[in-house]
């Protein structure tokens, strides 16, 4: 297990260095997040629907599509000079490769969320002061779930002709459970409801993470083998 | 030891490998000649573990860790420097950091790219990138070298230096398989010569005292019937 994680970290660190140097995907995702929140901010009628009712859905739609940009890029990095073949020839387990991409994607999406959350608070003027810690917790919980599934699908579609189109088509149906859970928890937190009201949804998110992390880890080798 | 036994593989109706068998031991260098489409690259990919053959088996003593592979692509990341690329690949082969730094310096010096060690790979010319690719494949001091057209892009001096390096490695007992369509390249390094056409070895024999001219004549007779 130690060797798997060590190799995973070597590859994840490389991915993060590449992203830090090129900044292409991060800038795209951050700009996308800002634009979507801006459009929703000006496109809604605050007198028709209360902000606190609408805001959770907007937050999660924004995060989901911003994450797609990260997930699309995860294996595209390895197409440069066919480096993916080099990784497959190297004496590392396929599990290392999956966890490497998972770690890098989680960091990448997390950074985009760090940019998006303050913008969300700014645009929608929602009261997050007292619920910031649980809100960050639920964002982390949901993010791990959809990055786990997204990383697997990203590997599956990378050698297809329309990878960028295929990924959302395949992935979005699988994101419905964590998205519903995340929106429900966020709505109740922003509505000032007690945490005890959302334990069922939190359990669902945690179960989704465990199930799909396990499944994706087991299935990933078959997606990258010839 | 490198052992191939009755290897068979097809791409649709095209038979790329059709019952290829051979065994190489310590210090043996097989020069593999064949026209375009003869199946040389497929054979090397099967030996490297990139393609699972439909029939037969390929075995390398020491497994994937023992293989150094140069294919048609460099597997280098453009936004990493030359040195970072080499250290990254060495880490995946579990070469300790102080050793990999020393090895990178030694190989880059030997291949004439020491002055480009801290330059991003994306700015290198094709020939310089090929030199770095050679260094990448040798970083973990592999027991078996699988080389597919490794002289592509090298200038005369670099090609001569690489030939000298291969001769040294063979002298140390390394096994080398060198595939090329150019009979003049690498003949003097070979202990054994194989001609491949339409997925088959039409001839596999020790080189003996034959020079490039005789090999070229034998190749023409065996492959083209001329």
Interface residues (C-beta under 8 A of the other chain):
Chain A: X3 X7 X10 X11 X14 X17 X18 X21 X22 X77 X80 X81 X82 X83 X85 X86 X87 X88 X89 X90 X91 X92 X225 X226
Chain B: X48 X49 X50 X51 X52 X63 X64 X65 X67 X69 X71 X72 X73 X74 X75 X76 X77 X78 X79 X80 X84 X88 X89 X91 X92 X93 X94
